[in-house]
Amino acid sequence: MANILVTGGAGYIGSHACKALAKAGHVPIAYDNLVTGWEEAVRFGPFERGDLHSGDRLDEVFAKWQPEAVMHFAALSNVGEASREPGLYWRNNVGGSMGLLDAMAKAGCRRIVFSSTCATYGDRDGVVLDEQAGFAPLNAYGASKAAVEAMLADYGRAYDIAHVSFRYFNVAGADVDGEIGEAHDPETHLIPLALQAATGRRGALTLFGTDYPTPDGTCIRDYVHVEDLVAAHILGLDHLARGGVETAFNLGTGRGFSVREVVSAVARVTGLQVPMIEGARREGDAVALVSGSTLAGEVLGWQAERSTLDAMIGSAFAWHQKGTVYKA
């Protein structure tokens, strides 16, 4: 059993990671400033409120808990906002990560699993998106995550901090036990937006762009269940504990779905119609992002066992129907 510091542990993915860590026998210490996270989601270990820009607070938490490793989820991740206000993303995602790595080096914490993104690849029509595809981000979100990956390599060489980076495709779904789920304010992710539109909790769903060069004119994305995603993080932690090679891994299924296909699946799974209106493209959105990698399976033994559209939508719908979605 080990103490693991989970930055962004009150957020969507971070809270699911905390549950998976607790199930694996670890003690997850959620570190979050609650700007986008929810204290109600911290249910599986202790909570330490703090900001990654506060070196003194980080030093205090590292001294108190002496974590053996860090899972680093804390970041801003709104693509539209990243295009409009890039400074927010460089200050928060890069500056915050630098503060965290400085604290790790000072405390002697030598392992970190990092939440990166497929947005580092940009819009690469016809290119297989494996880990060797190269970075070409379209916005400050993807660029900031690519910068942190470079920073991890530098800190690794200087301070012997071992790291694994996971480049996520679109994360969806909720805890099958219904204890935690996806809640953002404002909500920007397709499946919860479609569910809210279908259940009358918001107005019609806006399709951001219907003239993309895809079969139905809408963007295509690769979706992965949040529980599959955090399972990879546990495997990544184990990989580092065994002295495994520092590596970046894609986390996706290799199958892409268009926005219209996802909305049709929401209607099928829920039995409810999803009202829609057509809107303009969002700045910074890629046409298609689909993983072309099997590296996580080959090295870590990871499989996307739950990542069907029906399973992701079904678990998200169950979470929303319970009426336990966090509220400000």
Salt bridges, closest charged atoms under 4 A:
GLU48 OE1 - ARG57 NH2 2.57
GLU48 OE2 - LYS64 NZ 2.89
ASP51 OD1 - HIS53 ND1 2.91
ASP59 OD2 - LYS106 NZ 2.94
GLU60 OE1 - ARG57 NH1 3.19
GLU68 OE1 - ARG111 NH2 3.60
GLU149 OE1 - ARG167 NH2 2.81
ASP154 OD1 - ARG157 NH2 2.46
ASP175 OD1 - LYS19 NZ 2.97
ASP177 OD2 - LYS19 NZ 2.68
GLU179 OE1 - LYS19 NZ 2.58
GLU182 OE2 - HIS184 ND1 3.57
GLU182 OE2 - HIS189 ND1 2.40
GLU187 OE2 - HIS184 ND1 3.00
ASP211 OD1 - ARG281 NE 2.94
GLU227 OE1 - ARG306 NE 3.22
ASP228 OD1 - ARG306 NH1 3.33
GLU246 OE1 - HIS163 ND1 3.64
GLU278 OE2 - ARG260 NH2 3.09
ASP285 OD1 - ARG221 NH2 3.96
ASP285 OD2 - ARG282 NE 2.89
ASP310 OD1 - ARG268 NH2 2.28
